Amino acid sequence: MRRAAIKGKVKLAIVAPDAAQNSLDKVLPLLAARRVRVIEAPSARELGEAVGRATTAAVGVLDAQLAKGMLVGSDN
């Protein structure tokens, strides 16, 4: 996801609040600098399961319409 964020392709980021601080320290400043909206996932385990991994710190949504749809009804 970091590479896509650097290239300006990420429209929305979903971040696990329980991810390792080192991982969050790498990705959150980059997302802020790129003005990418960030929403919280329930956990790194649940976020990872949603994308076919054991755990993951963050997932980037590249499709603008999908990102917009995910934000509808979001509390963040």
C-alpha positions in Angstrom: 0.0 0.0 0.0 2.9 2.4 0.7 4.0 2.4 -2.9 0.5 3.2 -4.1 0.2 6.0 -1.6 3.5 7.4 -2.7 2.2 7.4 -6.3 -1.0 9.1 -5.2 -3.3 6.2 -6.1 -4.8 5.5 -2.7 -8.2 7.1 -2.2 -9.0 5.7 1.2 -7.0 3.8 3.8 -8.3 1.3 6.3 -6.0 1.0 9.3 -5.9 -1.5 12.2 -5.7 0.4 15.5 -3.9 -2.6 17.1 -1.2 -2.9 14.4 2.4 -2.6 15.4 3.4 0.9 16.2 6.4 0.7 13.9 4.0 -0.1 11.0 1.7 2.7 11.9 4.6 5.1 12.2 5.6 4.3 8.6 2.1 4.5 7.0 0.1 7.2 8.9 2.5 10.2 8.1 2.5 9.2 4.5 -1.2 9.0 4.3 -1.5 12.4 6.1 1.0 14.0 3.7 -1.1 12.7 0.8 -4.3 13.8 2.4 -5.7 10.3 2.3 -8.8 9.7 4.4 -8.2 7.0 7.1 -10.8 4.9 8.8 -10.2 2.3 11.5 -10.7 -1.4 11.1 -11.8 -3.4 14.0 -8.4 -5.2 14.3 -5.4 -6.3 12.4 -6.6 -9.9 12.4 -10.0 -9.0 11.0 -8.6 -6.6 8.4 -6.1 -9.3 7.4 -8.8 -11.9 7.1 -10.8 -9.6 4.8 -7.9 -9.5 2.4 -6.7 -13.1 2.7 -3.8 -12.6 5.1 -3.3 -13.6 8.8 -3.0 -10.0 9.9 -2.4 -6.6 8.2 -1.8 -3.1 9.5 -3.5 -1.2 6.6 -5.3 -1.6 3.3 -5.5 1.0 0.6 -8.6 1.4 -1.6 -7.6 2.6 -5.1 -11.0 2.8 -6.7 -12.6 6.3 -6.0 -16.2 5.0 -6.3 -15.5 2.1 -4.0 -13.9 4.4 -1.5 -16.9 6.8 -1.7 -19.3 3.9 -1.1 -17.3 2.6 1.9 -17.5 6.1 3.5 -21.3 6.2 3.3 -22.6 5.6 6.8 -19.1 5.6 8.2 -18.7 7.1 11.7 -15.3 8.5 10.8 
